[in-house]
């Protein structure tokens, strides 16, 4: 039990090692940028997106999917169509909406993890409001830096001093009010995920760097649910390698294909560069399906997911 708790601190509550490692490699090996992005997308980003599919298509969900055809069949098809139309007809606006959906999705996961581990209602309210406020601020900063570049590099020192003071005062107040604990670190993680948009000049690095913590959280928790669910199943022992390791097999195949397509986005060929719409659409589907799968107001999700998350 102690080992599991320590792993949850490292991978879920405070996985700060991932952005630190990313930032260290970025500045120690500046010529390694493209490879760093690809490796991070391959090992963390797309594996996390790919994990949605075996998780969603697990046989325990089939009756729930059939019962809710509109939510799980009609809406995903509509999302695919809207992504294709948006990408090819209004790319600039579509990519802004995509980034906004990304921030919203990541923020909602931070809320969910805070809810999962924080039992005191007042403490939970303070933590969630803090995460929401800072993620909104970081979204606006990213918009003003990378979409309409009003905040130029000459203002970065002032911006970062301001944000560090604000973070210091906020964390100091919450530490004084609720004491520093593992739950406090969970809130800090939710706040800092998008902080790199304040100091990293490349928008891709600025987003991926902090969101590596989000990827780590998701992969750990989905794996935890599937392992516990599998161990309770009467048929969890299978002689077929693919069936026994289907979760890992699916996400490896999915991650490799989508990572390659993501790299094509930088290709000079119009046809190849447009292939990035495929992983982007996959990510939008991930955002939507997760909003349904992890909705614990639904009895099905409480019975098949939440109960495996609670130790």
C-alpha positions in Angstrom: 0.0 0.0 0.0 2.8 2.4 0.9 4.5 1.8 -2.5 1.2 2.5 -4.3 0.8 5.7 -2.4 4.3 6.8 -3.2 3.7 6.0 -6.9 0.5 8.1 -6.9 2.5 11.1 -5.5 5.1 10.7 -8.2 2.8 10.1 -11.2 -0.5 11.8 -10.2 -0.3 14.2 -7.3 3.0 15.9 -8.1 4.6 14.6 -11.3 6.8 17.7 -11.5 9.8 15.6 -12.6 8.4 15.5 -16.2 8.4 19.2 -17.0 11.7 19.6 -15.2 13.3 16.9 -17.3 11.7 18.3 -20.5 13.0 21.8 -19.7 16.5 20.5 -18.8 16.8 18.6 -22.1 15.5 21.6 -24.0 18.1 24.0 -22.7 21.1 21.5 -22.4 20.6 20.2 -25.9 19.1 23.0 -28.1 19.7 21.1 -31.3 17.6 18.2 -30.0 14.2 20.1 -30.1 12.5 18.2 -32.9 13.5 14.8 -31.4 12.4 15.9 -28.0 9.0 16.9 -29.2 8.6 13.6 -31.1 9.7 11.4 -28.2 7.4 13.2 -25.8 4.5 12.9 -28.2 5.3 9.2 -28.8 5.8 8.2 -25.2 3.4 10.4 -23.3 1.1 12.5 -25.4 -0.3 10.1 -28.0 -0.1 7.1 -25.6 -2.4 9.2 -23.3 -4.8 10.0 -26.1 -4.7 6.4 -27.3 -5.5 5.0 -23.9 -9.0 6.4 -24.3 -9.9 3.9 -26.9 -9.3 0.5 -25.2 -10.7 2.2 -22.0 -13.8 3.4 -23.8 -14.3 0.2 -25.9 -13.9 -2.2 -22.9 -16.8 -4.6 -23.0 -18.1 -3.4 -19.7 -19.1 -0.2 -21.5 -21.0 -1.7 -24.4 -24.4 -1.8 -22.8 -23.9 1.9 -21.7 -22.8 2.9 -25.2 -25.9 1.2 -26.8 -28.1 2.8 -24.2 -26.7 6.3 -25.0 -26.3 6.1 -28.8 -26.6 9.9 -29.2 -23.7 10.7 -26.8 -21.4 7.9 -27.8 -22.1 7.5 -31.6 -23.8 10.6 -33.0 -21.8 13.3 -31.2 -18.4 11.7 -31.9 -19.3 11.5 -35.7 -20.4 15.2 -35.5 -17.1 16.1 -33.9 -15.1 14.4 -36.7 -17.1 16.3 -39.3 -16.7 19.7 -37.5 -12.9 19.1 -37.1 -12.5 18.5 -40.8 -14.6 21.5 -41.8 -12.9 23.7 -39.3 -9.4 22.7 -40.1 -9.7 23.1 -43.9 -12.0 26.2 -44.0 -11.1 28.3 -41.0 -7.8 26.8 -39.7 -6.7 29.8 -37.6 -10.0 30.0 -35.6 -10.2 26.2 -35.4 -6.7 25.9 -33.9 -7.6 28.6 -31.3 -10.8 26.6 -30.4 -8.6 23.4 -30.3 -6.2 25.1 -27.8 -9.1 26.3 -25.7 -10.6 22.8 -25.6 -7.2 21.5 -24.6 -6.9 23.9 -21.7 -10.5 23.2 -20.6 -9.9 19.5 -20.8 -6.7 19.6 -18.8 -8.3 21.9 -16.2 -11.2 19.6 -15.8 -8.9 16.7 -15.1 -7.1 18.8 -12.5 -10.5 19.4 -10.9 -11.3 15.7 -11.0 -8.1 14.7 -9.4 -8.5 17.4 -6.7 -12.0 16.1 -6.0 -10.7 12.5 -5.8 -8.0 13.2 -3.2 -9.3 16.2 -1.2 -12.1 15.3 1.2 -12.6 18.6 3.0 -15.2 20.6 1.1 -13.9 24.1 1.9 -10.3 23.0 1.1 -11.6 21.5 -2.2 -13.4 24.7 -3.1 -10.3 26.8 -2.5 -8.1 24.5 -4.5 -10.5 24.1 -7.5 -11.0 27.9 -7.7 -7.3 28.5 -7.6 -6.7 26.0 -10.4 -9.5 27.6 -12.5 -8.2 31.2 -11.9 -4.6 30.5 -12.9 -5.4 28.3 -15.9 -7.7 31.1 -17.2 -4.8 33.6 -16.7 -2.3 31.3 -18.5 -4.8 30.8 -21.4 -5.1 34.6 -21.8 -1.3 35.0 -21.6 -0.8 32.3 -24.2 -3.4 34.0 -26.5 -1.7 37.3 -26.1 1.8 35.8 -26.7 1.2 33.3 -29.5 -2.1 34.1 -31.2 -2.1 37.9 -31.3 1.5 38.7 -30.1 0.8 41.7 -27.8 3.0 40.4 -25.1 6.4 40.3 -26.8 9.7 38.9 -25.4 10.8 42.3 -24.0 7.9 42.0 -21.4 8.7 38.5 -20.3 10.9 39.5 -17.3 8.1 41.7 -15.9 5.5 39.1 -16.7 7.3 36.3 -14.9 8.2 38.4 -11.9 4.5 39.3 -11.6 3.3 35.7 -12.0 5.9 34.4 -9.5 4.9 36.9 -6.9 1.2 36.0 -7.5 2.0 32.3 -7.2 4.1 32.8 -4.1 1.4 34.8 -2.3 -1.3 32.3 -3.4 0.6 29.2 -2.4 1.7 30.8 0.8 -1.8 31.7 1.8 -3.2 28.2 1.0 -0.3 26.5 2.8 -1.0 28.6 5.9 -4.7 28.0 5.7 -4.6 24.2 5.0 -1.0 23.2 5.6 1.3 21.6 3.1 0.2 18.1 2.2 0.0 15.7 -0.7 -3.4 17.3 -1.6 -1.7 20.7 -1.5 0.8 19.4 -4.1 -2.1 18.1 -6.2 -3.4 21.7 -6.4 0.1 23.1 -7.2 0.3 20.6 -10.1 -3.1 21.8 -11.5 -1.9 25.4 -11.3 1.6 25.0 -12.8 0.6 22.8 -15.8 0.3 25.9 -18.1 2.9 28.1 -16.4 5.5 27.5 -19.2 3.5 29.8 -21.5 5.0 32.6 -19.5 8.6 32.0 -20.3 9.0 29.5 -23.1 9.3 31.1 -26.6 8.1 28.2 -28.7 4.4 27.6 -28.3 4.7 23.8 -28.8 7.3 23.5 -26.0 5.2 25.9 -23.9 2.2 23.6 -24.0 3.8 20.2 -24.0 6.3 20.9 -21.2 3.7 21.3 -18.4 1.1 19.1 -19.9 3.5 16.1 -19.5 2.1 16.1 -15.9 -1.4 15.7 -17.2 -0.3 12.8 -19.4 1.4 11.1 -16.5 -1.8 11.4 -14.3 -4.1 10.0 -17.0 -1.9 7.1 -17.9 -1.4 6.1 -14.2 -5.1 6.4 -13.3 -6.5 4.6 -16.4 -3.9 1.8 -15.9 -4.9 1.6 -12.2 -8.6 1.2 -13.1 -8.0 -1.4 -15.8 -5.7 -3.5 -13.6 -8.1 -3.6 -10.7 -11.0 -4.3 -13.0 -9.1 -7.1 -14.7 -8.1 -8.7 -11.4 -11.8 -8.9 -10.4 -12.8 -10.5 -13.6 -13.3 -14.2 -13.8 -11.8 -14.3 -17.3 -8.7 -12.1 -16.6 -6.2 -14.9 -17.6 -5.9 -15.2 -21.3 -3.6 -17.3 -23.4 -3.8 -14.9 -26.3 -1.0 -12.3 -26.1 -3.0 -9.6 -27.9 -6.1 -10.1 -25.7 -4.0 -10.3 -22.5 -2.1 -7.1 -23.4 -4.6 -5.4 -25.6 -4.5 -2.1 -23.7 -0.8 -1.8 -24.2 -0.9 -3.1 -27.7 -3.6 -0.6 -28.8 -2.0 2.5 -27.3 1.5 1.6 -28.7 0.1 1.2 -32.3 -2.1 4.3 -32.0 0.7 6.4 -30.5 3.2 5.5 -33.2 0.8 6.3 -36.1 -0.4 9.5 -34.6 3.1 10.7 -33.6 4.3 10.2 -37.2 1.3 12.1 -38.6 1.9 14.9 -36.1 5.5 15.3 -37.4 4.1 15.6 -40.9 2.5 18.8 -39.8 5.9 20.5 -40.3 6.3 19.1 -43.8 6.5 21.4 -46.8 4.1 19.2 -48.8 0.5 20.5 -48.4 -0.9 17.0 -48.5 1.4 15.7 -45.8 1.2 18.7 -43.6 -2.6 18.5 -43.7 -2.4 14.9 -42.3 -2.0 16.5 -38.8 -5.8 17.0 -38.8 -6.0 13.2 -38.0 -4.3 13.3 -34.6 -6.0 16.7 -33.9 -9.4 15.1 -34.5 -8.3 12.1 -32.3 -7.5 14.6 -29.5 -10.8 16.3 -29.8 -12.6 12.9 -29.6 -10.4 12.2 -26.5 -11.5 15.4 -24.9 -15.2 14.6 -25.5 -15.2 10.9 -24.6 -13.3 11.5 -21.4 -15.9 14.1 -20.4 -18.5 11.3 -20.6 -16.4 8.4 -19.2 -15.2 10.3 -16.1 -18.6 11.9 -15.3 -19.3 10.4 -11.9 -22.8 11.7 -11.8 -23.5 8.6 -14.0 -24.1 5.4 -12.0 -22.3 3.3 -14.7 -19.1 5.4 -14.3 -19.2 5.3 -10.5 -19.6 1.5 -10.7 -17.0 0.8 -13.4 -14.4 3.5 -12.8 -14.7 5.5 -9.6 -14.8 2.5 -7.3 -11.4 1.3 -8.6 -9.9 4.7 -8.1 -10.8 4.9 -4.4 -8.3 3.0 -2.3 
